[in-house]
Amino acid sequence: MEKRRKIVEIDGKNFYYSFLAGSKNLFDNQNFVNKINVFPIPDADTGTNLASTFQSIIDNVIPSNHIKNTADAIADAAIVGARGNSGIILAQFLFGFSNELADSEYLSLNNFAQHIKKAVTYAYESIANPIEGTMITVLKDWGDSIYMLKDSVEDFIELLNRSYQRAKESLAETTQKLKILEKYNVVDAGAQGFVFFLEGMINYFKDGNLKKLATIRNLSKTDIFIDTHEEVTYRYCTEALFSGENLNKELFIKQIEKLGDSIVIAGSSKKIRLHIHTDQAAEVFRIIAKDTTILSQKVDDMVFQNDIQHNRKWNIALATDSCADIPQALIEKYQIHSVPLTLHVGKNQYIDKITITPTQFYDILRTSPYYPTSSQPGKKEFLNKYLYLTSHYESIIAINLSAKLSSTYNNSFMAAHVISHQTGKQISVFDCKTLSGTQGLLLLRIAKAIETGLQHAEILPKIDEWIGKTKLFVNVKTLKYFIKGGRVSPLKGFISNILNVKPIVSVDQEGNAIVFNKSFSRKASINKTLSFLKQYSKEKEIHSFCILYANKEEEENAKLYARKVTTIIGKQPEYIESISPVIGVSAGIGTIAVAIMFE
């Protein structure tokens, strides 16, 4: 019988390959981890979040023989790619491990044990309020076991095997440590994911078979979950990656701890990954952005996700983008799903309508030395959204802003084709050839059609018809914002400013932004728009209308405008809503608009 080889030290490549093996085992079992995810909220994504964190390591680390260099690269990739509570705790653990390592090519068994124990302390410090009976407890118990065994074992294989047994015991004990785990008779999902990872690492050190790692791949999130109806305390699961100089994790925790719970913060003095459950995502990002550069962000609406899981109203999902100006109350009532655009201000970025409010945006527009720009969501964002929706709905209808104004529609269409082919479910994507309030009215009409029980195939021809029955009239105070936003040439803008022209901007039948008409005062511009509406109402019956306004100071003017339109067409507005910050980049301060849809 061949004698088992002893491993008394490891280099950078062995360390990295053990990570690959651990990741593969987690990928293979992530659906099970999702299934048992009930704490801190039952959102069935802990396995996916851990897998995403490990995937970042796989995609971004090029291993070397040098253990310190490899560990540093793994930690940095984990911080950048960390997702969810468990992912960020793990990232901070890896950062602590790499930070404590000496500049050495190899790692001895004794040093490994010491650094693991210290790394556990880093992980605890990353959590504002550590809760025992979770992943952090299993990390600690495993680390303590490693440290106690270091002088009584022969090599890494024995050390990992024996400490793994303690990790499994600790995992089993989590059921009794948290009431919610005991209620559903499950172990902590994050802890289970970590134990799966340990199991994969051990298997690598046992046989060292690199061929098994050639098939390593991530899996997509599924709809498997424990059927729970626990109350969601805070609405938004919020994450951010940001950089700066002399960043103080404790200070950030103090600044945001009153805004939510489940706070985890990982990283170094130069780069930090933050996780928090909050109702005030925009306020969290306002605080972060003061002295840092926001590199990436993710915000999930946990209340909405919970509603879709347990109280889905229809079999057809209705999706859009954040350029559709429609009130949150209607979005929730009709369960409309949105993929947001991104706003860029200097080096920082914000998620439209989520991590920046209209009030904050217009303050930036007034005071920032950097003029904001916007970018459309990429194909990946739509792939993720449509994959999620196909796990809950029979089909999807998506309404995106004009393809003449953004690549949003194209990215949405390409993603829909991929997911439809993959899942066999119908996804119909429309270029609505407009934006803002008219896009919102179109969505509302489709939502009401779905509500009446019309089938997917019955709705599609109606959408084609309705797209051609919208009009948008935007009264702007000045064209300077359209010029800065690239929608109007500087020469036209210069002439308009010289003449003090107050343009009425609209969208033509192809979806292009045009100057529809113009006046020489704000009052005359609005009166001219009202006269157009009076003429239209004589020629065709108006089905619905809404009023849009930019900054908060225009809200009363918007209500007055609505009353005047009601007098003309004899109907109340569907809603009065603020303009999306992304649209505000071009529309600017003082803008007020009316959107109409014909019968």
C-alpha positions, 0 to 999 in steps of 0.5 A, spaced: 500 500 500 502 506 497 504 511 503 500 517 504 505 523 502 505 528 508 504 536 506 508 540 512 508 546 508 504 549 502 506 555 497 502 560 493 500 555 487 497 549 492 494 555 496 490 557 490 488 550 487 485 548 494 481 555 493 479 552 487 477 545 489 473 549 495 470 553 490 468 547 486 465 544 492 461 550 494 458 551 486 456 544 486 452 545 493 450 552 492 442 550 491 442 547 497 445 553 501 440 557 498 434 552 500 436 553 507 437 560 507 432 563 512 437 568 516 438 574 517 432 574 511 429 568 507 432 571 500 434 564 498 441 567 496 446 565 501 449 560 496 449 564 490 453 570 494 458 566 496 459 563 489 459 570 487 465 571 492 469 565 490 468 566 482 471 573 483 477 570 486 477 564 480 476 570 475 481 575 477 487 571 481 493 569 477 497 564 482 504 564 483 509 560 488 509 565 493 504 564 498 504 572 500 503 574 493 498 569 492 494 570 499 494 578 497 491 577 490 486 572 493 484 577 499 483 583 494 479 579 489 475 577 495 474 584 497 472 586 490 467 581 488 464 579 495 457 579 495 452 578 501 453 578 509 457 571 508 461 573 502 463 580 506 465 576 512 469 571 508 472 577 504 475 580 511 477 573 514 481 572 507 484 579 508 486 578 515 489 572 513 493 575 508 495 581 512 498 577 517 502 573 513 510 575 512 513 576 506 515 568 505 514 563 499 512 558 503 507 557 509 508 552 515 503 548 519 504 552 525 504 559 521 498 557 518 494 556 524 497 562 528 494 566 522 488 563 521 486 564 529 488 572 527 484 572 521 478 570 525 479 576 529 479 580 523 472 577 521 469 579 528 471 586 527 468 586 520 461 585 523 457 591 527 453 586 531 456 579 531 450 574 532 453 567 534 450 561 531 452 563 524 458 563 519 462 567 524 461 562 530 463 556 525 469 560 523 471 561 530 470 554 532 474 551 526 480 556 527 480 555 535 481 547 533 486 549 528 490 552 533 489 547 538 491 541 533 497 545 530 502 541 535 499 534 535 498 533 528 503 531 522 501 535 516 496 539 513 492 533 511 491 531 518 490 538 521 485 540 516 481 533 517 481 533 524 479 541 524 473 539 519 470 535 524 470 540 529 467 545 523 461 540 522 460 539 529 459 547 530 455 547 524 450 542 527 450 546 533 447 553 529 440 550 529 440 550 537 443 557 537 438 561 533 431 560 534 429 562 527 434 556 525 430 551 530 424 553 527 425 551 520 430 545 523 436 548 518 443 550 520 446 557 518 446 557 510 453 561 510 456 556 515 454 551 511 457 554 505 463 555 509 463 547 511 462 545 503 468 550 502 472 546 507 470 539 504 473 541 497 479 544 500 481 537 504 479 533 498 484 537 494 490 536 499 488 528 499 489 527 492 492 533 489 488 532 482 488 538 478 484 535 472 478 535 477 478 543 477 478 543 470 470 543 470 469 548 475 464 553 474 459 557 477 451 556 477 445 560 477 441 562 482 434 558 482 427 558 485 429 553 491 427 556 498 425 554 504 417 557 504 418 562 510 414 568 511 418 572 516 417 579 516 423 583 513 425 589 517 429 593 512 427 594 505 434 594 501 440 589 502 445 594 500 452 593 498 458 598 496 465 597 494 469 604 495 476 606 495 480 612 498 486 614 503 486 612 510 479 609 510 477 607 517 472 602 518 470 603 525 468 610 523 464 608 517 460 603 522 458 609 527 456 613 521 451 608 518 449 604 524 443 608 526 440 607 518 439 599 519 442 592 521 446 586 518 452 591 517 458 588 515 465 592 513 471 588 510 477 591 507 483 595 508 485 602 509 485 603 502 479 599 499 472 597 503 466 593 501 460 594 505 454 591 507 447 593 510 440 592 510 437 599 510 431 603 508 435 609 506 440 606 501 441 613 498 443 616 505 448 611 506 451 612 499 451 620 501 455 618 507 460 614 503 461 619 497 464 624 502 471 622 502 471 616 497 470 614 490 465 609 489 467 603 485 461 599 485 454 598 488 448 593 489 442 594 492 436 589 492 429 590 494 428 585 499 420 587 501 419 586 493 423 580 493 419 577 498 412 579 495 414 576 489 416 569 492 409 569 497 404 574 493 406 574 486 399 577 483 400 574 475 403 569 471 406 575 466 412 579 469 412 586 467 419 589 466 422 596 465 428 601 466 429 607 471 427 612 465 420 610 466 417 615 471 412 612 475 410 612 482 413 607 487 406 605 489 404 603 482 410 599 481 409 595 488 401 595 486 402 592 479 409 588 481 413 592 476 420 590 475 426 595 473 433 595 471 436 601 473 441 606 469 447 608 472 449 616 474 456 618 474 458 624 478 466 625 477 469 618 480 463 616 483 457 612 481 450 612 483 444 607 482 438 611 479 432 613 483 435 608 489 442 610 491 441 617 489 434 621 490 432 627 486 433 632 491 440 629 492 441 629 484 439 636 483 443 639 489 449 636 485 447 639 479 447 646 482 454 645 486 458 639 483 464 641 479 463 635 475 457 635 470 453 628 471 453 623 466 449 617 465 450 610 462 445 604 461 445 597 464 449 592 461 447 585 458 449 582 464 444 586 468 438 584 464 441 577 464 440 577 471 434 580 472 430 575 466 433 569 469 430 571 476 424 573 473 423 566 469 424 562 476 417 566 478 413 567 472 411 564 466 413 569 461 415 576 461 414 583 457 419 588 458 418 596 456 425 600 455 426 607 453 427 609 446 433 606 442 434 612 439 436 615 446 440 609 449 443 602 448 438 600 454 433 597 449 439 593 445 442 590 451 435 588 454 433 585 447 440 581 447 439 578 454 432 576 453 434 572 447 439 568 451 434 567 457 428 565 453 433 560 449 435 557 455 429 557 459 424 556 454 420 562 456 417 567 452 420 574 453 417 580 449 422 586 449 419 593 446 422 599 444 417 604 447 420 610 442 419 614 448 421 615 456 419 618 462 412 619 463 409 616 457 413 610 458 410 610 465 403 611 462 404 605 457 407 601 463 401 602 467 396 601 461 399 594 460 399 592 467 392 594 468 391 589 461 395 584 465 390 585 471 384 584 467 386 577 465 389 578 458 394 573 456 401 574 453 399 573 446 393 578 447 397 583 450 402 584 444 399 587 439 395 592 443 402 594 446 404 596 438 398 600 438 399 604 444 406 605 443 404 610 437 399 613 442 403 617 446 405 624 446 411 628 451 411 635 452 417 638 456 417 645 458 425 647 460 427 653 463 434 653 459 437 648 453 444 648 457 442 642 461 441 639 454 447 641 451 451 639 457 448 632 456 449 632 449 442 632 446 443 639 443 448 642 439 452 648 443 451 652 437 443 651 438 444 652 445 448 659 444 443 662 440 437 660 444 440 663 450 442 669 447 434 670 445 432 667 451 428 662 448 424 657 452 423 651 448 418 645 448 422 639 448 418 632 445 420 625 442 418 624 435 415 618 432 422 614 431 424 616 439 428 622 437 429 628 442 426 634 438 425 641 440 417 641 438 416 648 439 419 654 443 417 661 446 420 667 450 417 666 457 416 660 461 409 662 462 408 662 454 411 656 454 406 652 458 400 656 455 402 654 448 403 646 451 396 647 454 393 650 447 396 643 444 393 639 449 386 643 447 387 641 440 389 634 441 383 633 445 378 635 440 381 631 435 382 624 439 380 622 446 385 622 451 386 616 455 390 618 461 395 623 462 401 625 468 405 630 470 412 630 471 417 635 475 424 636 476 427 639 483 422 639 489 421 647 488 417 645 482 412 640 485 407 646 487 407 648 479 406 641 477 400 640 481 397 647 478 399 644 471 395 638 473 389 642 474 389 646 468 390 640 464 384 636 468 380 642 466 382 641 458 381 634 458 376 632 463 380 627 467 384 627 473 392 625 472 394 618 473 400 621 477 404 627 479 411 624 479 418 627 480 423 626 474 428 620 474 435 623 476 438 620 469 433 624 465 434 630 469 441 630 467 439 633 460 432 636 462 435 640 468 433 644 474 426 647 473 423 642 468 416 641 468 412 636 463 406 633 461 405 626 458 399 624 455 396 617 452 390 617 447 385 612 447 
